[in-house]
Amino acid sequence: MQSRVFCFSSVGHTAKVQIPSTTLGRLNSLINMDKPTRLFDFPRYQLANGPLEVMMTMPNGGNPITYSTQQFVDEMDRVSLGLISMGLEPGDRVALISHNNRCEWNLMDHGTLQAGGIDVPIYPTMTPEDYVYILNHSEAKYCFVSNAELFEKVNSVKDQVSSLEAVFSFENVPGARNWSEVVEAGRQAGDDVKATLEQRRNAVSPTEMATIIYTSGTTGRPKGVMLSHQNVTQNTLVAIPRMPARDPGAEYRVLSFLPCCHIFERMLHYLYISEGAMIHFGESLETVKEDLAAAQPHMFTAVPRLLEKFYDGIVAKGRAAGGVKSAIFNWAVNIALQWEPDGQNGAFYEWKLGIARKLVFDKVKEALGLTQIMAVASGSAALAPRLTRFFNGADISIYEGYGLTETSPVVSVNSLNGSGLLRVGTVGKLVANTEVNIAEDGEIMVKGPQVMMGYYRDEEKTNEVLKDGWFHTGDIGVIEDGFLRITDRKKEMFKTSGGKYVAPQLLENAIKASRFVEQVMVIGESRKHPAALVVPDMAYLEEWCKRHDRVCPAMADVPKDEEICHRIMQDIEGLVASFASWERIKKIEVLPEAFTIDGGELTPTLKLKRKPILAKYGDLIEGIYT
C-alpha cells in the first residue's frame, strides 16, 4: 500500500472541430451522453460535448504526433478491433510499459478496456525480476513497450512468462513487432469483428475490473491493486468541483510528464479528457524546462523534489544577482513564505504581496514558462509547507491532497476554488461520497466508491487492509476542522531505546528545507537517539564553497570534509529545534552518493526504500552509535 500526497487542477477547452457528415449519425446518439461510467467512455464524452482539434500531442523527437478527438476515438476503435482480431478475449490482460507519456499508451489503454480486456501498467524502472513476477502474476497475454531498451528488457525474460504471446513496440525497433500491426488489423476488421466489439463494449459493467496496478512497494513483492471502471471514473468526477473555475471558450493546455502507469497521473488524463483540456506530453523528466517553455501550460503535475529544485534554482539565481536586486528578491521571498489562503494575513500583506509579484515573481514565472499557469499538481510524497506557501505566494497555485493507489487515488484535496477549502500543512477536505475514520492508534481508514476491489490473487493481504468496508491505509493522521492532516506512515514510525516514538517523515520534511540537503533518511529504531543519513545538494554546495573562497570537494569526498559536515549539521540542528528533545537529530552521516532507483534505494515513485538503505549502510550506521 503506497501513500500519495498530491494536488491537482484542471482546465477546459471548448474549441470545436468540423464534424464530417459521416460521423453525425454516430454522434447523435452521444449528444445526450451522461457523465462517463466506464473509463473508455471519456473520449466519446469529449467527442459529444466539445471535440478538440488537438486532444493529445507529443514531441516525438521533433516529429510531433497529434490527435484530434475524432482521430483519437477512431484510432481507439481500431486498436480494440485489432486486439479482438488477434485473439484478445474478455478479461485478458495487456501489459503497458513506457519510458515517457505518449499518445499510443493512451490509445492502448482505452482500446484494451473497450474490447473487454484489463490493462496492467508497469513502471519502466522496475527490474527484469519484477517484470517476470508481474507478467506471470497477472498472466499478461500481450505486452506493449515504448522503445528498444524496454523491448530488450522484456524480450530477455519472455521465455519465463508462459502466458505472454507477443511483445510489441511503439517505436520502430529491429526484430520487434510494431504496435501499428494492431491498428492495421483493426482497419482491416470485418463486420463480424465490429459486431463483436459493439457487443463487448455494451457488456462492460462499471463494476468490472479495469486495471491491475502493481504498487512499487518499499518492501517485498509488488501487490496488484485491482481497480474497477467505477473506482476510477467516480474518483475522477468527484475531483472536478475542487478545480479552479474554467473560462468558457478559452483554450486550456496541460503538460503531462509524470508516469501514467501511476494512478494519479492516469486519473488526471481521464479528467483532462472529461474537461476538454489539450494534453501535451513532455519528452521526459529531464526536459521539463524545455517542455514547459514549449507547451506554456495552464496546469501540470510534479513531484515535490521537482518543486524543491525549482525553488532552489529561483532562490540561487535571485541571490546571485547582488546588490539592490538581491535585496528586493529576498524581501519578495520572505513575503511569499508568509502566504495564507483567503486573505488571512490582511489587506496590508496582500498589498505587499501584489508588489512582490509584480517586481519579482512575474519575471520568475516568465523564466520558467509559467505565465499561463493556473495550478501545479504535486504528487508522490508530502510537500513541505514552506513550498506550498512560496509557490502560492508567487502566484503559482499549488493544490495538495491525499490518496493512494488503493483509493484510485483521491481521498481529500485542498482547493482554491472557493474560500475555506485550503489549509497549509493539511491535505484538504474529503471529496464527495468519501468517509474517513481515525483508528485508536491514529491510522487513517477510508470508505467510499474509490476503494479498490482488492489485491489480485492475494486474499490474505486483501483481508489485512479491507475490514468491514474500511480500507486501512497504513498512514497516521488527524482531522482538524474538516481538514485531514497526515503525520506519518504507521510502519515507518519507530521507538527509540528510551521508549519514545519518532515519526521520521516529519523530521525528514523539516530537514529538506536545508539547501545543503538533497535527500535524507532519519534512523534510530531501538537506538538511544535519532540520527540522519544525508545526501548533499552538490549544486548548492558548490555555490557555498565559492562564496567562502574554497574548493568544493567531489561528492565522494564530502563525507571526509569536517567543515562542510559540521555546517550541514548546524543547519539541521536549527531546523529540528522545535521538535521534542527525544526527536531531535543528534548525529548525521553525509553519504558519498545519492539514493537512486537503479541503486535500489528508491521506489519508481521516488520514495525511500528504508530496509535496503539500512542494509546497505549498516556499518556506517553502527559507527554512528558506537
C-alpha positions as CSV (number, residue, x, y, z in Angstrom):
1,M,0.0,0.0,0.0
2,Q,1.5,3.2,-1.1
3,S,0.5,6.6,0.3
4,R,0.5,9.5,-2.0
5,V,0.2,13.2,-1.3
6,F,-0.8,15.1,-4.3
7,C,-2.5,18.1,-5.6
8,F,-4.3,18.9,-8.8
9,S,-6.3,21.2,-11.0
10,S,-7.8,21.1,-14.4
11,V,-8.5,23.2,-17.4
12,G,-11.0,23.1,-20.2
13,H,-11.3,23.8,-23.9
14,T,-14.4,24.2,-26.0
15,A,-12.9,24.8,-29.4
16,K,-14.9,22.9,-32.0
17,V,-13.8,20.9,-35.0
18,Q,-15.7,20.3,-38.2
19,I,-17.5,17.0,-37.9
20,P,-17.7,15.0,-41.1
21,S,-21.3,14.2,-42.1
22,T,-20.5,10.5,-42.0
23,T,-20.0,10.7,-38.3
24,L,-23.1,12.8,-37.4
25,G,-25.3,9.8,-37.2
26,R,-23.0,8.2,-34.6
27,L,-22.7,11.5,-32.7
28,N,-26.5,11.9,-32.5
29,S,-26.6,9.0,-30.1
30,L,-23.9,10.6,-28.0
31,I,-25.1,14.2,-27.7
32,N,-27.1,13.5,-24.6
33,M,-24.5,11.2,-23.1
34,D,-24.5,11.4,-19.4
35,K,-21.3,11.5,-17.4
36,P,-18.9,8.6,-18.2
37,T,-19.3,5.4,-16.2
38,R,-16.5,3.4,-17.8
39,L,-13.0,4.6,-18.5
40,F,-13.3,4.3,-22.2
41,D,-16.4,6.5,-22.2
42,F,-14.3,9.6,-21.6
43,P,-13.1,10.1,-25.2
44,R,-16.6,9.7,-26.6
45,Y,-17.9,12.0,-23.9
46,Q,-15.4,14.7,-25.2
47,L,-16.4,13.9,-28.8
48,A,-20.1,14.5,-27.9
49,N,-19.6,17.6,-25.7
50,G,-16.7,19.5,-27.1
51,P,-14.3,17.8,-29.6
52,L,-10.9,19.3,-29.9
53,E,-8.6,19.9,-32.9
54,V,-5.7,19.0,-30.6
55,M,-6.7,16.5,-28.0
56,M,-3.2,15.0,-27.4
57,T,0.2,15.8,-28.8
58,M,3.7,14.6,-28.2
59,P,7.1,16.0,-29.5
60,N,8.3,12.6,-30.8
61,G,11.9,13.7,-31.2
62,G,11.0,16.7,-33.4
63,N,8.3,14.9,-35.4
64,P,5.2,15.8,-33.4
65,I,2.3,13.3,-33.2
66,T,-1.1,14.9,-32.7
67,Y,-4.6,13.5,-32.4
68,S,-7.9,15.4,-32.6
69,T,-10.8,14.0,-30.6
70,Q,-12.3,12.4,-33.7
71,Q,-8.9,10.9,-34.7
72,F,-8.4,9.5,-31.2
73,V,-11.8,7.8,-31.0
74,D,-11.3,6.3,-34.5
75,E,-7.9,5.0,-33.6
76,M,-9.1,3.7,-30.2
77,D,-11.7,1.7,-32.1
78,R,-9.1,0.3,-34.5
79,V,-7.0,-0.8,-31.5
80,S,-10.0,-2.6,-30.0
81,L,-10.8,-4.3,-33.3
82,G,-7.2,-5.2,-33.9
83,L,-6.9,-6.8,-30.4
84,I,-10.1,-8.8,-30.9
85,S,-8.9,-9.9,-34.4
86,M,-5.6,-11.1,-32.7
87,G,-7.5,-13.2,-30.2
88,L,-8.0,-10.9,-27.1
89,E,-10.8,-12.4,-25.0
90,P,-12.8,-10.6,-22.3
91,G,-10.7,-10.5,-19.1
92,D,-7.4,-11.0,-20.9
93,R,-4.5,-8.8,-19.5
94,V,-2.4,-6.5,-21.6
95,A,0.8,-5.0,-20.1
96,L,1.9,-1.4,-20.9
97,I,5.4,-0.2,-20.3
98,S,6.7,3.2,-21.4
99,H,9.6,5.5,-20.5
100,N,7.5,8.6,-21.3
101,N,3.9,9.5,-21.6
102,R,2.6,9.2,-25.1
103,C,-0.5,9.1,-27.3
104,E,0.0,5.4,-28.1
105,W,-0.1,4.5,-24.4
106,N,-3.5,6.2,-24.0
107,L,-4.8,4.6,-27.2
108,M,-3.8,1.1,-25.9
109,D,-5.4,1.9,-22.5
110,H,-8.8,2.9,-23.9
111,G,-8.7,0.3,-26.8
112,T,-7.9,-2.6,-24.4
113,L,-10.6,-1.6,-22.0
114,Q,-13.5,-1.2,-24.5
115,A,-12.5,-4.6,-26.0
116,G,-13.2,-6.2,-22.6
117,G,-9.6,-6.5,-21.6
118,I,-7.8,-5.5,-18.5
119,D,-4.6,-3.5,-18.7
120,V,-1.5,-3.8,-16.5
121,P,0.6,-0.7,-16.4
122,I,4.2,-1.4,-15.3
123,Y,6.9,1.1,-14.3
124,P,9.8,1.1,-16.8
125,T,12.3,1.3,-14.0
126,M,11.4,-2.0,-12.4
127,T,13.9,-4.8,-12.6
128,P,13.7,-7.7,-15.0
129,E,13.0,-9.9,-12.0
130,D,10.0,-7.7,-11.2
131,Y,8.9,-7.9,-14.8
132,V,8.9,-11.7,-14.6
133,Y,6.9,-11.6,-11.4
134,I,4.3,-9.1,-12.6
135,L,3.8,-10.6,-16.1
136,N,3.4,-14.1,-14.6
137,H,1.3,-13.0,-11.7
138,S,-1.1,-11.0,-13.9
139,E,-0.9,-13.7,-16.7
140,A,-0.4,-11.0,-19.3
141,K,-1.2,-12.1,-22.8
142,Y,0.4,-9.2,-24.7
143,C,2.9,-6.6,-23.7
144,F,3.4,-3.2,-25.4
145,V,6.6,-1.2,-24.7
146,S,7.8,2.2,-25.9
147,N,11.4,1.6,-27.2
148,A,14.3,-0.7,-27.9
149,E,15.6,-0.7,-24.3
150,L,12.3,-1.8,-22.9
151,F,11.8,-4.3,-25.7
152,E,15.2,-6.0,-25.0
153,K,14.4,-5.9,-21.3
154,V,11.0,-7.7,-21.7
155,N,12.1,-9.9,-24.6
156,S,15.0,-11.2,-22.4
157,V,12.5,-12.7,-19.9
158,K,9.7,-13.6,-22.3
159,D,10.6,-17.3,-22.1
160,Q,10.0,-17.2,-18.4
161,V,6.4,-16.0,-18.9
162,S,4.2,-18.8,-20.3
163,S,1.1,-16.6,-20.8
164,L,2.9,-14.0,-22.9
165,E,2.2,-14.5,-26.6
166,A,3.7,-11.3,-28.1
167,V,5.7,-8.2,-27.3
168,F,5.0,-5.0,-29.4
169,S,6.9,-1.7,-29.6
170,F,5.5,1.8,-30.1
171,E,8.8,2.9,-31.7
172,N,10.4,1.1,-34.7
173,V,12.7,-1.5,-33.1
174,P,14.6,-4.0,-35.3
175,G,13.3,-7.5,-34.6
176,A,10.2,-6.3,-32.7
177,R,6.6,-6.3,-33.8
178,N,5.3,-2.8,-34.1
179,W,2.0,-1.7,-32.4
180,S,0.9,-0.5,-35.9
181,E,0.1,-4.2,-36.6
182,V,-2.7,-4.0,-34.2
183,V,-4.0,-0.8,-35.7
184,E,-3.8,-2.2,-39.2
185,A,-5.6,-5.4,-38.1
186,G,-8.4,-3.2,-36.8
187,R,-8.5,-1.2,-40.0
188,Q,-9.0,-4.5,-41.9
189,A,-11.5,-6.0,-39.5
190,G,-14.8,-7.3,-41.0
191,D,-18.3,-6.7,-39.9
192,D,-18.3,-9.7,-37.6
193,V,-15.4,-8.3,-35.6
194,K,-17.1,-4.9,-35.5
195,A,-20.2,-6.5,-34.1
196,T,-18.2,-8.3,-31.5
197,L,-16.6,-5.0,-30.4
198,E,-20.1,-3.4,-30.1
199,Q,-21.3,-6.3,-28.1
200,R,-18.3,-6.3,-25.7
201,R,-18.4,-2.5,-25.3
202,N,-22.0,-2.6,-24.3
203,A,-21.4,-5.6,-22.0
204,V,-18.7,-3.9,-19.8
205,S,-20.1,-3.1,-16.5
206,P,-18.8,-0.1,-14.4
207,T,-18.2,-2.5,-11.5
208,E,-15.9,-4.8,-13.6
209,M,-12.1,-4.7,-13.1
210,A,-10.4,-2.3,-15.5
211,T,-6.8,-2.4,-14.4
212,I,-4.3,-4.1,-12.2
213,I,-1.7,-1.6,-10.9
214,Y,1.3,-3.2,-9.1
215,T,2.5,-0.9,-6.4
216,S,6.1,-0.1,-6.4
217,G,6.5,-1.2,-2.8
218,T,9.1,-0.2,-0.3
219,T,9.3,-3.8,0.9
220,G,8.6,-7.2,-0.6
221,R,6.9,-8.1,-3.8
222,P,4.7,-5.6,-5.6
223,K,1.0,-6.1,-4.9
224,G,-1.5,-6.0,-7.7
225,V,-4.2,-3.4,-6.9
226,M,-7.5,-4.2,-8.7
227,L,-9.4,-1.1,-9.7
228,S,-12.8,-1.2,-11.4
229,H,-14.1,1.2,-14.0
230,Q,-16.3,2.7,-11.3
231,N,-13.5,3.1,-8.8
232,V,-11.5,5.4,-11.1
233,T,-14.4,7.0,-13.0
234,Q,-16.2,8.1,-9.9
235,N,-13.0,9.3,-8.4
236,T,-12.3,11.4,-11.5
237,L,-15.8,13.0,-11.4
238,V,-15.7,14.0,-7.7
239,A,-12.4,15.8,-8.3
240,I,-13.9,18.2,-10.8
241,P,-15.7,20.5,-8.2
242,R,-12.4,21.2,-6.5
243,M,-10.8,22.5,-9.6
244,P,-10.3,26.2,-10.4
245,A,-13.2,27.9,-12.3
246,R,-13.0,27.5,-16.0
247,D,-13.2,30.3,-18.5
248,P,-15.7,29.1,-21.1
249,G,-14.4,29.4,-24.7
250,A,-10.8,29.8,-23.6
251,E,-8.1,27.4,-24.8
252,Y,-6.5,25.4,-22.0
253,R,-3.4,23.4,-22.1
254,V,-1.9,20.8,-19.7
255,L,1.6,19.3,-19.6
256,S,2.0,15.6,-18.6
257,F,5.3,14.0,-17.9
258,L,4.9,12.1,-14.6
259,P,4.5,8.3,-15.3
260,C,0.9,7.5,-16.4
261,C,1.4,4.0,-15.0
262,H,0.9,5.7,-11.7
263,I,-2.8,6.0,-10.9
264,F,-2.6,9.7,-10.0
265,E,-1.3,10.9,-13.4
266,R,-3.5,8.4,-15.2
267,M,-6.6,9.5,-13.4
268,L,-5.8,13.1,-14.4
269,H,-5.6,12.0,-18.0
270,Y,-9.3,10.9,-17.8
271,L,-10.1,14.2,-16.0
272,Y,-8.3,16.2,-18.7
273,I,-10.3,14.4,-21.4
274,S,-13.6,14.9,-19.5
275,E,-12.9,18.6,-19.0
276,G,-11.6,19.3,-22.6
277,A,-8.0,20.0,-21.8
278,M,-5.4,19.8,-24.6
279,I,-2.8,17.3,-23.3
280,H,0.8,18.0,-24.2
281,F,3.1,15.1,-23.4
282,G,6.7,16.0,-22.3
283,E,9.8,14.3,-23.6
284,S,11.0,13.2,-20.1
285,L,11.6,14.4,-16.6
286,E,15.0,15.7,-17.8
287,T,13.4,18.1,-20.3
288,V,10.8,19.6,-18.1
289,K,12.0,23.2,-18.5
290,E,12.0,22.9,-22.3
291,D,8.6,21.2,-22.3
292,L,7.2,24.0,-20.1
293,A,8.5,26.6,-22.4
294,A,7.1,24.8,-25.5
295,A,3.6,24.0,-24.0
296,Q,3.0,27.1,-21.9
297,P,0.6,25.1,-19.9
298,H,-2.2,26.2,-17.6
299,M,-1.6,23.2,-15.4
300,F,0.9,20.4,-14.9
301,T,1.7,17.7,-12.3
302,A,5.0,17.5,-10.4
303,V,6.8,15.6,-7.6
304,P,7.9,17.6,-4.6
305,R,11.5,17.1,-5.4
306,L,11.0,18.9,-8.7
307,L,9.3,21.8,-6.9
308,E,12.2,21.9,-4.4
309,K,14.6,22.1,-7.4
310,F,12.5,25.0,-8.9
311,Y,12.6,26.7,-5.5
312,D,16.4,26.2,-5.0
313,G,17.1,27.4,-8.5
314,I,14.9,30.5,-8.1
315,V,16.5,31.4,-4.8
316,A,20.0,30.8,-6.1
317,K,19.5,33.0,-9.1
318,G,17.9,35.8,-7.1
319,R,20.6,35.9,-4.5
320,A,23.3,35.7,-7.2
321,A,22.1,39.0,-8.7
322,G,23.7,41.0,-6.0
323,G,23.1,44.5,-4.7
324,V,19.6,46.1,-4.8
325,K,18.2,43.3,-7.0
326,S,19.1,40.6,-4.4
327,A,17.7,42.8,-1.6
328,I,14.3,43.2,-3.4
329,F,14.3,39.5,-4.3
330,N,15.0,38.4,-0.6
331,W,12.2,40.7,0.5
332,A,9.8,39.2,-2.0
333,V,10.7,35.6,-1.0
334,N,10.1,36.4,2.7
335,I,6.7,37.9,1.8
336,A,5.8,34.8,-0.2
337,L,6.8,32.5,2.6
338,Q,4.2,34.1,4.9
339,W,1.3,33.3,2.5
340,E,-2.0,32.1,3.9
341,P,-5.2,31.4,1.9
342,D,-8.3,33.6,1.8
343,G,-6.5,36.8,2.6
344,Q,-6.0,35.7,6.2
345,N,-2.9,38.0,6.5
346,G,-4.9,41.1,5.9
347,A,-5.1,43.9,3.4
348,F,-1.6,45.3,4.1
349,Y,0.0,41.9,3.5
350,E,-2.0,41.4,0.3
351,W,-0.8,44.8,-0.9
352,K,2.8,43.9,-0.3
353,L,2.3,40.5,-1.9
354,G,0.9,42.3,-5.0
355,I,4.1,44.4,-5.2
356,A,6.3,41.3,-4.7
357,R,4.5,39.5,-7.5
358,K,4.9,42.5,-9.9
359,L,8.5,43.2,-9.1
360,V,9.8,39.6,-8.8
361,F,7.5,36.7,-9.3
362,D,6.0,37.7,-12.7
363,K,9.6,37.6,-14.0
364,V,10.1,34.2,-12.3
365,K,7.0,32.8,-14.0
366,E,8.1,34.1,-17.4
367,A,11.5,32.5,-17.0
368,L,10.0,29.1,-16.1
369,G,7.4,29.1,-18.8
370,L,4.6,29.6,-16.3
371,T,3.0,32.8,-17.5
372,Q,-0.3,31.0,-18.1
373,I,-0.2,28.7,-15.1
374,M,-3.4,28.1,-13.1
375,A,-2.3,25.3,-10.9
376,V,0.5,22.8,-10.3
377,A,-0.2,19.3,-9.1
378,S,2.3,17.8,-6.7
379,G,2.3,14.1,-6.2
380,S,4.2,11.0,-4.8
381,A,5.2,12.5,-1.4
382,A,4.4,15.2,1.2
383,L,5.0,18.7,0.1
384,A,6.8,20.9,2.7
385,P,4.5,23.7,3.9
386,R,7.2,26.3,3.0
387,L,6.9,25.3,-0.6
388,T,3.1,25.5,-0.5
389,R,3.4,29.0,0.9
390,F,6.2,30.1,-1.5
391,F,4.6,29.0,-4.7
392,N,1.1,30.1,-3.8
393,G,2.6,33.4,-2.7
394,A,4.4,33.7,-6.0
395,D,1.0,33.2,-7.8
396,I,1.8,29.6,-8.9
397,S,-1.1,27.8,-7.3
398,I,-0.4,24.6,-5.5
399,Y,-3.2,22.2,-4.6
400,E,-2.2,19.5,-2.2
401,G,-4.3,16.4,-1.4
402,Y,-4.1,12.8,-0.3
403,G,-4.6,9.5,-1.9
404,L,-3.3,6.0,-2.5
405,T,-3.2,3.6,-5.4
406,E,-5.8,1.6,-3.5
407,T,-8.2,4.6,-3.4
408,S,-8.0,5.4,-7.1
409,P,-6.4,7.7,-5.8
410,V,-8.2,10.8,-4.4
411,V,-9.4,10.9,-0.7
412,S,-9.0,14.5,0.1
413,V,-8.0,17.7,-1.7
414,N,-7.0,21.3,-0.8
415,S,-8.5,23.7,-3.3
416,L,-8.6,27.4,-4.1
417,N,-11.9,27.1,-5.8
418,G,-13.7,28.9,-3.1
419,S,-12.9,30.1,0.5
420,G,-12.3,27.8,3.4
421,L,-11.1,25.0,1.2
422,L,-7.3,25.1,1.8
423,R,-5.2,24.9,4.9
424,V,-1.4,24.8,4.7
425,G,0.1,21.7,6.3
426,T,-3.0,19.6,5.6
427,V,-4.1,17.5,2.6
428,G,-7.5,19.2,2.4
429,K,-11.1,18.2,2.9
430,L,-12.7,14.9,1.9
431,V,-14.1,14.6,-1.7
432,A,-17.7,13.7,-2.1
433,N,-19.0,10.3,-1.1
434,T,-15.9,9.6,1.0
435,E,-15.7,8.7,4.7
436,V,-12.6,8.7,6.9
437,N,-12.2,7.3,10.3
438,I,-9.2,7.7,12.6
439,A,-8.4,4.5,14.5
440,E,-7.3,4.4,18.1
441,D,-3.7,4.1,17.0
442,G,-4.1,7.1,14.6
443,E,-4.4,5.1,11.4
444,I,-6.5,6.6,8.7
445,M,-9.3,4.4,7.4
446,V,-11.2,5.2,4.2
447,K,-14.6,4.1,2.9
448,G,-16.1,5.1,-0.5
449,P,-16.6,4.2,-4.1
450,Q,-12.9,4.8,-4.9
451,V,-11.7,2.0,-2.6
452,M,-10.1,-0.9,-4.6
453,M,-11.7,-4.2,-5.3
454,G,-8.7,-5.9,-3.5
455,Y,-5.2,-7.2,-4.3
456,Y,-5.1,-9.5,-7.3
457,R,-4.8,-13.2,-6.3
458,D,-3.9,-12.3,-2.7
459,E,-6.9,-12.8,-0.4
460,E,-4.7,-12.7,2.7
461,K,-3.2,-9.3,2.1
462,T,-6.6,-8.0,0.9
463,N,-8.2,-9.1,4.2
464,E,-5.4,-7.4,6.2
465,V,-6.4,-4.0,4.8
466,L,-10.1,-4.3,3.9
467,K,-12.2,-4.8,7.0
468,D,-16.0,-4.1,7.2
469,G,-15.8,-1.9,4.1
470,W,-13.0,0.2,5.5
471,F,-9.6,0.4,3.8
472,H,-6.8,0.6,6.4
473,T,-4.3,3.0,4.7
474,G,-1.2,2.5,6.9
475,D,-0.9,6.2,7.3
476,I,-1.2,8.1,10.5
477,G,-3.3,11.3,10.7
478,V,-5.8,13.6,12.3
479,I,-8.8,15.6,11.2
480,E,-8.8,19.2,12.2
481,D,-11.9,21.3,11.4
482,G,-12.7,19.0,8.5
483,F,-9.1,19.1,7.1
484,L,-7.1,15.9,7.0
485,R,-3.5,16.1,8.2
486,I,-1.0,13.3,7.6
487,T,1.6,12.8,10.3
488,D,3.5,9.7,9.2
489,R,3.4,6.1,7.9
490,K,2.3,3.6,10.6
491,K,5.0,1.1,9.6
492,E,7.8,3.8,9.4
493,M,7.3,5.2,12.9
494,F,9.9,3.8,15.3
495,K,10.6,3.7,19.0
496,T,14.0,4.7,20.5
497,S,15.7,2.6,23.1
498,G,14.3,5.0,25.7
499,G,10.7,4.1,24.6
500,K,9.9,7.3,22.8
501,Y,8.1,7.3,19.4
502,V,9.6,9.2,16.5
503,A,7.9,10.0,13.2
504,P,10.7,10.1,10.6
505,Q,8.8,11.7,7.8
506,L,8.1,14.8,9.8
507,L,11.8,15.2,10.6
508,E,12.8,14.5,7.0
509,N,10.4,17.1,5.7
510,A,11.8,19.7,8.1
511,I,15.4,18.8,7.2
512,K,14.8,19.0,3.5
513,A,14.3,22.8,4.0
514,S,18.1,22.9,4.2
515,R,19.7,24.0,0.9
516,F,22.6,21.7,1.8
517,V,20.4,18.6,1.7
518,E,19.4,16.8,-1.4
519,Q,18.0,13.7,0.3
520,V,17.7,12.5,3.8
521,M,16.6,9.4,5.8
522,V,16.1,9.5,9.6
523,I,17.2,6.5,11.5
524,G,17.1,5.4,15.2
525,E,14.8,2.4,15.8
526,S,15.8,0.9,19.1
527,R,18.7,3.3,19.3
528,K,19.4,5.9,22.0
529,H,18.6,8.8,19.7
530,P,17.6,9.7,16.1
531,A,20.3,10.3,13.5
532,A,20.2,11.0,9.8
533,L,21.8,9.8,6.6
534,V,22.2,12.9,4.4
535,V,22.9,13.2,0.7
536,P,24.3,16.7,0.0
537,D,23.0,19.0,-2.6
538,M,26.1,19.5,-4.7
539,A,24.8,22.4,-6.8
540,Y,24.3,24.4,-3.6
541,L,27.5,23.2,-2.0
542,E,29.5,24.4,-5.0
543,E,27.8,27.8,-4.6
544,W,28.5,27.9,-0.9
545,C,32.2,26.9,-1.4
546,K,32.6,29.7,-4.0
547,R,31.2,32.3,-1.6
548,H,33.6,31.0,1.1
549,D,36.7,31.1,-1.2
550,R,37.4,27.4,-1.0
551,V,37.5,24.4,-3.4
552,C,34.4,22.3,-3.5
553,P,35.2,18.6,-3.0
554,A,33.9,15.9,-5.2
555,M,30.7,14.2,-3.9
556,A,32.6,11.1,-2.9
557,D,34.9,13.3,-0.7
558,V,32.3,15.4,1.0
559,P,31.9,13.0,4.0
560,K,35.6,13.5,4.7
561,D,35.3,17.3,4.8
562,E,34.8,18.1,8.5
563,E,34.0,21.8,7.9
564,I,31.2,21.0,5.4
565,C,29.7,18.2,7.5
566,H,29.7,20.5,10.6
567,R,28.0,23.2,8.6
568,I,25.3,20.8,7.4
569,M,24.8,19.6,11.0
570,Q,24.4,23.2,12.1
571,D,21.6,23.7,9.5
572,I,19.8,20.6,10.6
573,E,20.0,21.4,14.3
574,G,18.3,24.7,13.6
575,L,15.6,23.1,11.5
576,V,14.7,20.5,14.1
577,A,14.9,22.8,17.1
578,S,11.1,22.9,17.5
579,F,10.8,19.1,17.9
580,A,10.8,17.4,21.3
581,S,14.2,16.7,22.7
582,W,14.0,12.9,22.0
583,E,13.1,13.6,18.4
584,R,16.0,15.9,17.5
585,I,18.8,14.7,15.3
586,K,21.9,14.1,17.4
587,K,24.3,12.9,14.6
588,I,24.5,12.8,10.9
589,E,26.4,10.8,8.3
590,V,26.9,12.5,4.9
591,L,26.8,9.9,2.1
592,P,29.2,9.8,-0.9
593,E,26.4,9.1,-3.4
594,A,22.7,9.8,-3.9
595,F,19.8,7.4,-3.4
596,T,18.6,6.2,-6.8
597,I,16.1,3.8,-8.3
598,D,18.8,1.8,-10.0
599,G,20.7,1.6,-6.8
600,G,17.7,0.0,-5.0
601,E,17.2,2.9,-2.5
602,L,14.2,4.4,-4.1
603,T,10.9,3.1,-5.5
604,P,9.8,4.2,-9.0
605,T,7.7,6.9,-7.4
606,L,10.9,8.2,-5.6
607,K,10.0,7.1,-2.0
608,L,12.7,5.8,0.3
609,K,13.2,2.0,0.5
610,R,14.2,2.1,4.1
611,K,15.2,-1.5,4.7
612,P,17.6,-1.7,1.7
613,I,19.1,1.6,2.8
614,L,19.6,0.3,6.3
615,A,21.2,-2.9,5.0
616,K,23.5,-1.0,2.5
617,Y,24.8,1.4,5.1
618,G,24.7,-1.0,8.1
619,D,28.4,-0.5,9.0
620,L,28.1,3.3,8.7
621,I,25.0,3.3,11.0
622,E,26.7,1.2,13.6
623,G,29.5,3.7,13.6
624,I,27.1,6.5,14.4
625,Y,26.0,4.7,17.6
626,T,29.4,3.5,18.8
